[in-house]
């Protein structure tokens, strides 16, 4: 990689992580990345039997916040909107903020894709665009028709980062994804989804199938 070719090539990846988060990940048995997929339900999270040595990763607006619990560690990752200079999902909605207030809470924030100068924030892991890891550094720049991609999705940044911690930094947690599919509807065209899915298909990552949810009429019959 020519690390001078793109902004962020000089960043220290391990040094960008909050030390408290690194300690949490060193102790974790599983790291579960939960997509903002409307098809994910309580039954999918219940099937995981999450415990105190699990870390659950949520993204941006954290649509699945009702399924989160302070029993496990919670990691919130927010992507940067460079044109308008804000992070998706910040500030937190009251329901998400309440997770941080629980006495037993272990919550962490990661900011990715920062394209403008920003001072370090205590307790926050801060990554500039673009993170110098091969899968992110070599991300496609444009569709076949010439329309440009905005860069890696927030979820893909997270996948590659956590995978790097296992492969290059000796952490031994299992890495799982939940809802990394289009079960819930059409995907936005700003990211290279085919590229991201091809990487995931060849990675040492466990992809969890969603539980079959009963339709409204099946639930009605069951109540009767």
N, C-alpha and C positions, 0 to 999 in steps of 0.2 A: 504494500500500500504506500502510495506517495502521500504522507501525512500532511504535506503542505498544500495539497490540492484542494482541500475543503476546510472551512472553518471548524474548529473543535478537534483537529487532528492532534494537537499537542496536549490534550487534557489527560490527566492521570485518572484512569477509570476507577481503580480501587480507592484512590484517595478522594474521589467524589462521593463515595458512600458514607453516610452517617455511621459512626462507629457502633452506636446502639443497634442500628439495623443489622450491621454485619454480625454482631454478637448473637442477635436473634436468629439469623439465617444459619450460623454455625451450629446452633442447637436444634434447628428444625428437622423434623423427619420428612415433612411434605410441604411443598410450596404450591398452592393451588391458584391458578390465574382464572378469574371469573369474568367472562366477557359481559358487555352490556347487551345481552341477547334477551329479548322479551320472552323467548321460549323457555328460558330457565325457570324452574319452579322450586318450591320448598322441598319437594320430593327429591330433586337432584342434589341439593345440599345435604339433606338428611342422609342420603345414601353414602356420603363421605364419612359420616361419624367423626366430625372434626373434634380435635382435642387441643390441649395446651401446647403441644409440640408441632402444631400446624400453623402455617402462615397463609392467609387468604389475601390475594391481590385483587384490588378493584381499580377501575379506570375512570378518569375524567369525571363525568357527572354522576358516576356510581349509581346507576339505575337500579341495581339489585340490593340496595342498602337494607331493605326489610329482611333479607336473608342472612345478614351479617350478625356476628355475636362476639362479645368480648372474651368468650372462652378461648378463642384462638387469637393469634396476633393478626392485626389488620394492616396491610400496606396499601396506601393510596397513591396512585401514579397519575400525574397530570401532564398532558401535552401542551405545548406552547403554541398559541396563535400569533405568529409573527406580525402579520399586517396590523392587527389591533392591539398587540402587546398585552395579552392576558393569558392565563392558564385555564383550560377547560375544567369546569367543576369547582373552581375557587371564586369566592369563598364558599366553604362548605354549607350545605343546607342544614337547618337545625337538627334534623334527624341523624345526619352523619356526624355532626359535631358532638352529638350526645354520646356517641361511641367513645369519643376521646375522654369523656368525663367520668366514665365508669371507674370505680376504685381499682379494679384489676386490669384496666385497659393497657394494651401494648400496641400502640398505633404509630405508624411511620409514614412520612411523606417523601415521594420521589418526584422531582420535576425533570422533564426531558424535553429536548428540542429547543433549548434556549438559544435564541438568535440575536439577542441584544445584551449588552453588558449588564451584569447583575451581581451584586455583592453576595457572598455566601450567607446563608441563613442557618443559624444554630439548629441542629437537629433535623435538617432537611438535606437530602441527597440531591445534588444539582448537576445535571448533565447538559452540556452544550450540544448543539447540532453541528456536526454529525459525530456520533460516537465512533471512535476508530476500532471497530471490530468488523471483520470481513463481511459478514452478512448484512451489516448496516452500511458500511463504507461503500460497498458495491451495489447498493440498492438502485433499481432501474430509475432513470430520470424522466422517462416519458412513455406514453402509450404508443402503440404502433402508428396511430394517426397523428402523432406529434404533440398531442396535448400533454402537458407536463404533470407529473406526480408531485405532491407536496412533500413527499418523503415517507419514511417508515411510519406505520401506525403506532399509537402509544402502546398497544398490546404487543406488537412485534419488537419494539425497543425493549420491553420488559422481558420477553422470551429470550432474546439474545443475551441480554445482560445476566439473567439468572443462569442460563446455560453456561456462560463464560465462568461464572463463579464456581460451578461444579467442575468444569473441565480444566480450568487453568489455576484455580485457587484452592482446590482440594476439598470443597464442601461436598457433602454426600447426601443432601436431601433429594427426595424424589420430586420431579417437576411435572405437574399435571395441568391440563387446560380443561375448562368447562365452558361449553357454548361457543367455542372457536369455529363457528360455522355460520351459514346463512339461514338457519332454521327459522329465525324470527323475521325475515324479510330481506329486502334488497340492500346490498352493501353500497356505501358511498364510493364513487369512482376515483376519489383523490389518492387512493393508495394502490400499490401493485399487489393485489390480493393473490393472484396466481403465483407470484414470486414468494410471498410470505407462506402460502400453503405448501408449496413445493419444499421450502426449507423445513417446515414443521413435519412434513411427511417423512423426511430423512433424518430427523433429529431424535435424540434419546429423550423424548418427551411423551408422557402418557396422555392420550387424547380421550377424554371421557365422553361416552355417548349419553345424550339426554334421555331421561326416563320418559316413557310414553305417557302423556298426560290424557286423562279421560276427557272426552268432549262434554259440552254442556248438557246434552241430552243423556249421556251415560251417567253423569253425576245426578241428574234428575231421577232417572230410573233407580239408581242405587238408594236414594233417599226414600223412595216409595217402597 
